[in-house]
């Protein structure tokens, strides 16, 4: 099975009263995070933006029992060759 992705939802307020959700993912260097997606339009409250961002995070989960998994080789697969 591929490894679990480290993704966080956070809310930004670039202009007072305009809230945007942001999905952030950790890189191989655990101290470095990158934006992977964000809302195009603002929300009128922090909670609305956070809830919408959580919905977007759940869309990255193919199987809720396993969480969001990285795309790539299956670590449990038989070796090739």
C-alpha positions in Angstrom: 0.0 0.0 0.0 1.2 3.5 -0.7 2.0 5.9 2.1 -0.6 8.2 3.7 -0.3 11.8 2.5 0.1 14.5 5.1 -2.5 17.1 4.1 -3.9 19.9 6.2 -6.8 22.3 5.7 -6.3 25.8 6.8 -8.1 29.1 6.2 -6.6 32.3 4.9 -8.1 35.8 5.2 -6.3 38.0 2.6 -8.9 40.7 2.9 -10.9 41.3 6.1 -14.1 39.2 6.0 -13.0 37.2 2.9 -12.0 33.7 3.8 -10.4 31.1 1.6 -9.7 27.4 2.3 -6.3 26.1 1.4 -5.1 22.5 1.2 -1.4 22.1 2.2 0.7 19.0 1.9 4.0 18.2 3.6 6.9 17.3 1.3 9.7 14.8 2.0 11.2 17.5 4.2 8.6 17.6 7.0 9.3 21.3 7.6 8.3 22.3 4.1 4.6 22.4 3.1 3.2 23.3 -0.3 -0.3 24.5 -1.4 -2.0 21.9 -3.5 -5.4 23.6 -3.9 -7.4 26.6 -2.7 -10.8 28.1 -3.1 -11.3 30.4 -6.1 -14.0 32.5 -4.4 -14.1 33.7 -0.9 -16.5 32.6 1.9 -18.1 35.0 4.3 -17.0 33.2 7.5 -14.0 31.1 8.7 -16.2 28.1 9.4 -17.8 28.1 5.9 -14.4 28.2 4.4 -13.0 25.5 6.7 -16.0 23.2 6.0 -15.7 23.6 2.3 -12.0 22.9 2.5 -12.7 19.7 4.4 -15.1 18.6 1.7 -12.3 19.1 -0.8 -9.9 17.1 1.3 -12.4 14.2 1.5 -12.6 14.2 -2.3 -8.9 13.1 -2.3 -9.8 10.0 -0.3 -10.7 7.0 -2.5 -11.3 4.7 0.6 -12.3 6.3 3.9 -10.8 3.4 5.8 -7.3 4.2 4.4 -7.3 8.0 4.0 -5.6 10.0 1.2 -2.8 7.9 -0.3 0.1 8.9 -2.4 0.1 8.0 -6.1 2.9 5.7 -7.0 4.3 2.2 -6.5 2.5 -0.1 -4.1 5.0 -0.7 -1.3 3.5 -4.1 -0.6 3.7 -5.3 -4.2 6.0 -8.2 -5.2 9.4 -7.1 -6.4 9.9 -7.0 -10.2 12.7 -9.0 -11.8 
